[in-house]
Amino acid sequence: MVAAGVLAAGVFDKLKVGGYLDPDAESSRTADQIDERFGGQYNLVFLVEADQAVDSPEAAAEGTRLTERIAGEDAVTNVASYWTTGDPALRSTDGRAALIVGHVPGDEDTALTRTQHLYDEYADAGGGLTVRVGGEQAVNRDIFGHLQSSLLVAEAIAVPVSMLLLVLAFGSVVAALLPLVIGILAIVGTFGELAVLGGITDMSTLAANLTTALGLGLGIDYALFIVARFRERLTAGDEQDGADDRRPQPVDPRGVADRHGDVELLAQSFDVRTDGSAEWSGDLPR
């Protein structure tokens, strides 16, 4: 478990944010051709706002200098701006803001790393200019950042609330801690496994969300199940020692079949497309 904890610390470095695009699809091959022949489509945008008009000598000099700095980065190609092209489409109508555009090459994970570097380097450019970063790659960066922070916030809320409910259900703080400890150990162990698997094959960042949800959910669920069966035997007249030692009754196979049928009905209610995605049809088959 200690080894799993050490591995779990770097799990987010192993998980992938992409994997949604089929590299053999026509759109993917077209994008590759555009990248190769024309330097790539613009997927990163710097909105540069000046204290004065962007056509003023001071703002123009700073904007040109900033464009040249960005163009010198290995992480971005095909850089252009209002100050280097004079294209009025890259200037705001009030003349106080202009755009610098570029293409961040690489797959989703490589582009994310490069975008983070560009954001850290140029989001606060100074020189009388205010720079904000946007575009497709900036959106991907924000999504990944919110995914990590939201996961921490969700667990910070879920664990205390679950603890309170478990204390009410079990009537004991020690008993309430047991399913939480089991769930946390399951999460840490699974994160360690994800870190190992992420070094071998592609694993989505969504696996982290599923791990925390299932780890806590199943830990609490089975703890409640055991307590419910224990109390059931006490109610049936067994002594405490006997109820503790009594084996659970076999599960009715008809109930398993019913649940299996429910899963099949639910699965049939989704329309599966050829690209592997699914959409809720809104109706359950009868």
N, C-alpha and C positions, 0 to 999 in steps of 0.2 A: 504493500500500500504506500510505503514511503517512496519507492521508485515511481509508482504511478503518480504520486503528488508532484514529484520533480518533473516528470514528463508533461503533466497537465499544465504546468506553468507556461509552457510554450506552445500550447495547442493552437492558439489563434494564428501563430506564424505558419502552421502547417495546413490550415484549412483554406479552401479556395473560395473566392467570391464569385467566380464565373462558372463556366460549364453549361450555360443555357443555350449556346449557339452551336448548331451543327456545322463543323468545319467543312463538310462536303456539300452543304446547301449552296444554291446559286448565289444567294445574297452574300454568304461568307466568301465565296470565291471572287465575287465582284469587288468586295471590300479589299481583299488581298491585292487584286489588280490595281485598284485605285492607290493603295498604299505604295505599291512598287513603282508605278509609272508617274504618279502625280504628287507623291509626298504625303498622301493620306488625307482623309476628310477632317475638317476642323472639329475637334472634340473637346477642346479646352479654350475658354474665353476669359480674358482679363478685362474687367470693366474698370477703366482708369478715369477717375474724377479729379479735376484740377480746381484749385482755389480761384482761378480766373479762367478765361476762355482758353480752350485747348489750342487755339491758333496763335495765342500770344507767344512771343519769343521764348520766354522762360518755360512755359508749359510744353511747347514744341520741342525744346532742347531736352527737357527731362523725359518726355514721352519717347523721343528717338533713342535716348540713352537706354531707357528701360527695354525698349524693343530689341536693341542690339544685345543687351545682356541675356534676355530670354532666348534669343536666336542662337547664342553661343552655348546653350545647354545641350548636352547629349540626350537629355530625356525628352526633348521636344523637337519636332521638325516642322517645315513649311510655315514658318512664323511670318505674319504680316500684321500691319497696324495702320491706323489712319495716318500716322505721321510718315510712314514709309511709302504708302500707296496713294495718299490723297483722296481715297474713295470716300465720298460723303455718306455712303451707307454705313460706314464705321464710326460716324460721329452723331451725337445726340442732336435733337432739333434745337435745343437751347445753346449748343456749342460749348457746354461745360463738362462733357464726358465723351470718351472715345474708347474704342475696342482694340485690344491686341488678341489675335487669334493664332492657334497653332494646333498641331496634331501630336498626340502622345502615342507612340507606337507600342506594340507588344500585346500579349494576351491580357485578360482582365486583371490578373494578379500583378504582372509586371507593370502594366499601366497604372494600377493603384499605387504601387510603390513610387513610381516616377511622379505621379500627380501630387503625392504627399510631399515629396522633396520640393517641387515647384511651389506648392502652397506655402510651405515653411519659409522658402527663400524670398518670395515676392508678394505675399499677402499684405505686408507692411513695408512698402517700397520706400516711403519717405520722399524727400525732395519736393515737398509741396503737392504730392499726388496721393490720392487714396485709391487703393487697388482692392477690388473684390474678384474672387475667382468663381467662375461658373462653367457651364457646358456639361456634356455627358460625363466626362471623367470626374469632374468636381462633384456631380450628383452621386456617382458611385462611391466616391470617397466619403461623402456625408452619410450615405446609407450604411456603409461599413462601420463608421464611427458611432452612429446611433445604435447599431446592432450591439456593439460591445457595451456601450454605456447603458442601454435599455435593459440588457441582460443583468447587469449588476443592480440596477434599480428594482427590477422585478423580483430578484432574489431577496433584496433588502426588505421588500414589502411582504413577500410570500412567506418567508421563514418566521418572522414574528407573529403574523396572523395565524399561520398553521400551528405554531406553538400554543397560542392562546386557545384555539379550538380544540387541540389535543388535550390540553389541561382540563378543559370542560368535559371532554369525552371520557378521559381516563380517570380523572379525579386525583392525579398525582403528577408532579413535575418530572420526577424521575422516569415514570412510565411514558410521559409525553415526549421526553427527549429521545427515547429509544428509536422510534420510527424516523425522526429527523436525522439522527446520527447515521442510521442505515441508509437513508436517502442521500445524505451528503457523501458518505463513503462510496456509494454506487456512482454518484456523479464524478467524483475525483477519479475513481478507477476507470470509468468510461472515457473521461477526458484523456487519461494516459493512453488508453487504447487508440483513441482518435489521433493522438499525436504520432503514435507509431504507424498507424495505417495511413495517415496523411503524408508520411515520408515515402510510402510505397505506391500509393495510388491517389487519385483525386478525391477529396472529401469536402463537401460543401460546408460553409459556415452555418447553415441552417441546422446541421447536426448538433451544434452546441445548444441551440434552443430546445431541440427535442430531448436532448440528454437531461437538461435540468428539469424540464416538465415531467418526463417519465420517471426520472430518478426520485424526485420528491413524491410524485403522485403514487407510484407503485409502492414505495416504502411506507407511506401513510396508509394506503389502501389495504395492504396485507396485514399491517399491524392492527387496523380496525377489524379486519376479518378474523384474526386470531382471537382478539378480545371478545368479539361477538360470539364466536363458537364456544369460548370458555364460559361466558355468562349463560349461554344457552344450556350447557351441561349442568351448571349450578342450578338453573331454574328447573331443570328436569329432575333434580333431587340428588345428583351426585355430590359426594364430598369434595372439598377443594382439592385434595391430593388426587382423587380419582378423576376429577374434571381436568386437572392439569396433565395427567398421563394419558387420558383417553385419546385415541387416534381419531382424526376427523372422519366423518361418515363419507362413503364414496359419493362422488358427484353423479347425479342422475344423467345418463347419456342422452336422454331425450332433451334435457336442458341444453346440453352442448350442441345438439343438432339444431335446436331452435335458434341459438345464438349464431351458429354458422349460417343458417338460412337468412338471418337478419343482415349479416355482413354481405352475403351475396346480393340481397335486394338493394342494399345501399350502394354497392359497387356498380350495379346495373343502372343506377340513377345518374351516373356520370357519363357524359359523352366524351370518349377518348379520341383525340385527334391523331393524325399520322405523325405529328412531331413529338408525340409523347405527352403533351399537355392534356388536361381534362377540364371539363366544364360541367357544373351542376345543371341537370336538365329540368329540375323543378318538380318532377313527378317521381313517385315511387311505383314500381311495377306491381301489379296485383296478381 
